[in-house]
Amino acid sequence: MKIELTDDEVTTMMVALDSYGMDMRAQWMTSRDDDDLTEAGSAEWCWHKLFDIQQQFRNSIADAIGEGEQPLTTIDPFTLPTWTE
């Protein structure tokens, strides 16, 4: 199954997962029910999956527009090619 989401939708989902995970950890503090920790861990796992996908998407856009590339303004004479016969 393929789902297409915007960057803002992914961010919204990540915020919800983070909040849910924190709530489940807080609930575990009072209940000591291991199922609460399992759910918190699952929310964290999903958060990390979405984060990785979002970063790959953002990096692909940055690569496509050339973000981060700096023009060469100085020349190091030691890196110039040499020709020997």
C-alpha positions as CSV (number, residue, x, y, z in Angstrom):
1,M,0.0,0.0,0.0
2,K,1.3,3.4,-0.9
3,I,0.1,6.5,0.9
4,E,1.1,10.0,-0.2
5,L,1.3,12.7,2.5
6,T,2.5,16.3,2.4
7,D,5.4,17.3,4.6
8,D,3.0,19.1,6.9
9,E,0.9,16.0,7.3
10,V,3.9,13.9,8.2
11,T,4.9,16.6,10.8
12,T,1.4,16.6,12.3
13,M,1.5,12.8,12.6
14,M,5.0,12.9,14.2
15,V,3.7,15.4,16.8
16,A,0.7,13.2,17.6
17,L,2.9,10.1,17.9
18,D,5.3,11.9,20.2
19,S,2.5,13.2,22.4
20,Y,0.9,9.7,22.5
21,G,4.2,8.1,23.4
22,M,4.7,10.6,26.3
23,D,1.2,10.0,27.5
24,M,1.7,6.2,27.5
25,R,4.9,6.6,29.5
26,A,3.2,8.8,32.0
27,Q,0.4,6.3,32.3
28,W,2.9,3.6,32.9
29,M,4.3,5.5,35.8
30,T,1.0,5.0,37.7
31,S,-0.1,1.7,36.3
32,R,3.2,-0.2,35.8
33,D,1.4,-2.1,33.1
34,D,4.0,-3.3,30.5
35,D,1.4,-2.9,27.7
36,D,1.7,0.9,28.2
37,L,5.4,0.7,27.6
38,T,4.9,-1.4,24.6
39,E,2.5,1.1,23.1
40,A,4.9,3.9,23.9
41,G,7.7,2.0,22.2
42,S,5.5,1.4,19.1
43,A,4.7,5.1,18.9
44,E,8.4,5.9,19.1
45,W,9.2,3.3,16.4
46,C,6.6,4.8,14.1
47,W,7.9,8.3,14.8
48,H,11.5,7.3,13.8
49,K,10.2,5.7,10.6
50,L,8.4,8.8,9.6
51,F,11.3,11.0,10.6
52,D,13.7,9.0,8.4
53,I,11.3,9.2,5.4
54,Q,10.8,13.0,6.0
55,Q,14.5,13.6,6.1
56,Q,15.1,11.6,2.9
57,F,12.4,13.6,1.2
58,R,13.9,16.9,2.4
59,N,17.4,15.9,1.4
60,S,16.2,14.9,-2.1
61,I,14.6,18.4,-2.5
62,A,17.8,20.0,-1.2
63,D,19.9,18.0,-3.7
64,A,17.5,18.8,-6.5
65,I,17.8,22.6,-6.0
66,G,21.5,22.5,-5.1
67,E,21.1,23.7,-1.5
68,G,24.2,23.7,0.5
69,E,26.6,23.8,-2.4
70,Q,29.2,26.6,-2.1
71,P,31.0,28.0,-5.1
72,L,34.8,27.5,-5.0
73,T,36.3,30.9,-4.2
74,T,39.8,29.9,-3.4
75,I,42.3,27.6,-5.1
76,D,44.7,25.5,-3.1
77,P,47.9,25.1,-5.2
78,F,48.5,21.7,-3.6
79,T,45.3,20.3,-5.0
80,L,46.0,21.2,-8.6
81,P,46.7,18.3,-10.9
82,T,50.3,17.7,-11.9
83,W,51.5,16.3,-15.2
84,T,54.6,14.1,-15.2
85,E,56.1,12.5,-18.2
